Amino acid sequence: MASIYSLGVRTPAATAGAAYATIHTAASDRAYVREVGIFLSAATASSVALVRSSNTPVASTSALGQAHDTAAPSATVNVDSAWSTAPTVGANYLRRTTLPATIGAGLIWTFPPDAPLILNASQWLVLWNFGIAAGSALDIYCVWDE
């Protein structure tokens, strides 16, 4: 049975056409994303898309996922909020939404157990500001299996 991991972080505010955060796998592992939650931390209307990166970003600020079972092995998936090489994306989003200018507004994207969002080894999933204005800092969380 795979182990379940999760992590919650606050992202920086993202300028238009920039990343809020990335979720990436190690070179030798896959992740099966079950849930991604996003919530505004300021009263700023914000556009957020979930999309695969079209380049290989280089993270400079990362946090490692935490196991739900303390006896499970350490996570290999990181959530990143700053990059020395920023992610780039195409226009084919997996999910997208625009949240109203209300602190705490948010949503949860879920993927069923029989159809998770799969990140293969060395893949990057991006929370992207597709809007024409800067977005709010976000409180996000992700739940996945490894």
Kinemage of the C-alpha trace (Angstrom):
@kinemage 1
@onewidth
@group {chain A} dominant
@subgroup {mainchain}
@vectorlist {calphas} color= white
{ca met a 1} P 0.000 0.000 0.000
{ca ala a 2} L 1.299 3.455 -0.910
{ca ser a 3} L 1.873 6.012 1.808
{ca ile a 4} L -0.173 9.213 1.951
{ca tyr a 5} L 1.525 12.596 2.333
{ca ser a 6} L 0.416 16.197 2.464
{ca leu a 7} L 1.760 19.684 2.893
{ca gly a 8} L 0.245 23.116 3.434
{ca val a 9} L 2.134 26.324 2.661
{ca arg a 10} L 1.544 30.009 1.997
{ca thr a 11} L 2.712 31.119 -1.427
{ca pro a 12} L 3.920 34.573 -2.310
{ca ala a 13} L 1.580 36.750 -4.356
{ca ala a 14} L 2.096 36.024 -8.055
{ca thr a 15} L 2.396 38.618 -10.779
{ca ala a 16} L 0.337 38.098 -13.925
{ca gly a 17} L 1.665 35.150 -15.919
{ca ala a 18} L 3.741 33.715 -13.081
{ca ala a 19} L 3.748 30.779 -10.672
{ca tyr a 20} L 2.354 30.815 -7.160
{ca ala a 21} L 3.876 27.413 -6.351
{ca thr a 22} L 5.089 24.161 -7.866
{ca ile a 23} L 4.756 20.570 -6.726
{ca his a 24} L 7.500 18.302 -8.019
{ca thr a 25} L 8.635 14.712 -7.823
{ca ala a 26} L 12.128 13.352 -7.354
{ca ala a 27} L 14.084 11.809 -10.210
{ca ser a 28} L 13.231 8.275 -9.108
{ca asp a 29} L 9.634 8.495 -7.871
{ca arg a 30} L 6.034 9.049 -8.954
{ca ala a 31} L 3.290 10.829 -7.053
{ca tyr a 32} L -0.455 10.322 -7.292
{ca val a 33} L -2.135 13.632 -6.472
{ca arg a 34} L -5.447 13.213 -4.632
{ca glu a 35} L -6.338 16.773 -3.675
{ca val a 36} L -5.178 20.376 -4.092
{ca gly a 37} L -6.745 23.156 -2.006
{ca ile a 38} L -6.268 26.881 -2.649
{ca phe a 39} L -7.499 29.783 -0.513
{ca leu a 40} L -6.909 33.543 -0.705
{ca ser a 41} L -4.969 35.195 2.112
{ca ala a 42} L -5.887 38.734 0.971
{ca ala a 43} L -8.927 40.427 -0.562
{ca thr a 44} L -7.506 40.354 -4.100
{ca ala a 45} L -9.325 38.710 -6.988
{ca ser a 46} L -6.976 35.979 -8.205
{ca ser a 47} L -6.774 33.678 -11.214
{ca val a 48} L -5.306 30.240 -10.517
{ca ala a 49} L -4.660 27.379 -12.925
{ca leu a 50} L -3.280 23.903 -12.314
{ca val a 51} L -0.937 23.049 -15.187
{ca arg a 52} L 2.137 20.969 -15.945
{ca ser a 53} L 5.392 22.861 -16.360
{ca ser a 54} L 6.807 23.026 -19.875
{ca asn a 55} L 10.379 23.461 -18.607
{ca thr a 56} L 12.423 22.104 -15.699
{ca pro a 57} L 12.307 24.783 -12.991
{ca val a 58} L 15.039 25.084 -10.385
{ca ala a 59} L 13.496 25.605 -6.953
{ca ser a 60} L 15.255 27.816 -4.416
{ca thr a 61} L 12.610 27.604 -1.659
{ca ser a 62} L 11.066 24.168 -1.043
{ca ala a 63} L 9.214 22.281 1.653
{ca leu a 64} L 9.090 18.476 1.848
{ca gly a 65} L 5.754 16.698 2.239
{ca gln a 66} L 4.781 15.135 5.553
{ca ala a 67} L 3.615 11.536 5.937
{ca his a 68} L 0.175 10.895 7.419
{ca asp a 69} L 1.636 7.742 9.004
{ca thr a 70} L 4.718 8.586 11.063
{ca ala a 71} L 6.109 5.092 10.316
{ca ala a 72} L 6.067 5.757 6.545
{ca pro a 73} L 9.264 6.604 4.673
{ca ser a 74} L 10.161 10.255 4.167
{ca ala a 75} L 8.371 12.002 1.335
{ca thr a 76} L 10.143 12.617 -1.956
{ca val a 77} L 7.740 15.293 -3.230
{ca asn a 78} L 8.458 18.991 -2.642
{ca val a 79} L 6.241 22.059 -2.757
{ca asp a 80} L 8.172 25.102 -3.966
{ca ser a 81} L 7.473 28.830 -3.673
{ca ala a 82} L 10.582 30.438 -5.232
{ca trp a 83} L 12.837 29.491 -8.150
{ca ser a 84} L 16.180 30.479 -9.604
{ca thr a 85} L 14.770 29.183 -12.912
{ca ala a 86} L 11.044 29.924 -12.837
{ca pro a 87} L 8.488 27.537 -14.332
{ca thr a 88} L 6.955 28.208 -17.719
{ca val a 89} L 3.657 26.772 -18.905
{ca gly a 90} L 1.578 26.327 -22.024
{ca ala a 91} L -2.108 27.216 -22.353
{ca asn a 92} L -3.530 23.716 -21.734
{ca tyr a 93} L -4.589 23.860 -18.086
{ca leu a 94} L -5.729 20.837 -16.092
{ca arg a 95} L -7.972 23.070 -13.945
{ca arg a 96} L -8.531 26.817 -13.666
{ca thr a 97} L -10.579 29.219 -11.602
{ca thr a 98} L -10.891 32.874 -10.700
{ca leu a 99} L -11.475 33.577 -7.027
{ca pro a 100} L -13.299 36.724 -5.834
{ca ala a 101} L -11.646 39.491 -3.815
{ca thr a 102} L -12.644 37.921 -0.486
{ca ile a 103} L -10.162 36.758 2.158
{ca gly a 104} L -10.581 33.008 2.647
{ca ala a 105} L -12.315 32.394 -0.687
{ca gly a 106} L -11.059 29.183 -2.197
{ca leu a 107} L -11.713 25.774 -3.602
{ca ile a 108} L -10.532 22.197 -3.472
{ca trp a 109} L -9.706 20.210 -6.578
{ca thr a 110} L -10.085 16.466 -5.952
{ca phe a 111} L -8.990 13.497 -8.023
{ca pro a 112} L -10.632 10.120 -7.335
{ca pro a 113} L -8.601 7.125 -6.098
{ca asp a 114} L -9.113 5.301 -9.394
{ca ala a 115} L -8.067 8.351 -11.486
{ca pro a 116} L -5.450 10.385 -9.600
{ca leu a 117} L -3.419 13.130 -11.215
{ca ile a 118} L -0.107 11.348 -11.838
{ca leu a 119} L 3.243 13.081 -11.642
{ca asn a 120} L 5.937 10.888 -13.105
{ca ala a 121} L 9.571 11.106 -12.022
{ca ser a 122} L 11.022 14.627 -12.303
{ca gln a 123} L 7.698 16.254 -13.220
{ca trp a 124} L 6.430 19.639 -12.068
{ca leu a 125} L 2.850 20.680 -11.417
{ca val a 126} L 2.333 24.446 -11.302
{ca leu a 127} L -0.229 26.671 -9.618
{ca trp a 128} L -0.167 29.499 -12.163
{ca asn a 129} L -1.603 33.022 -12.266
{ca phe a 130} L -3.173 33.133 -15.736
{ca gly a 131} L -4.837 36.503 -15.090
{ca ile a 132} L -3.891 39.995 -16.267
{ca ala a 133} L -3.240 41.305 -12.739
{ca ala a 134} L -1.236 40.245 -9.710
{ca gly a 135} L -2.954 37.682 -7.490
{ca ser a 136} L -3.155 37.283 -3.730
{ca ala a 137} L -0.746 35.183 -1.727
{ca leu a 138} L -2.413 31.783 -1.411
{ca asp a 139} L -2.757 29.283 1.394
{ca ile a 140} L -2.480 25.964 -0.425
{ca tyr a 141} L -2.320 22.316 0.448
{ca cys a 142} L -1.744 19.157 -1.532
{ca val a 143} L -2.449 15.500 -0.677
{ca trp a 144} L -0.738 12.693 -2.585
{ca asp a 145} L 0.381 9.053 -2.475
{ca glu a 146} L 3.925 7.908 -3.163
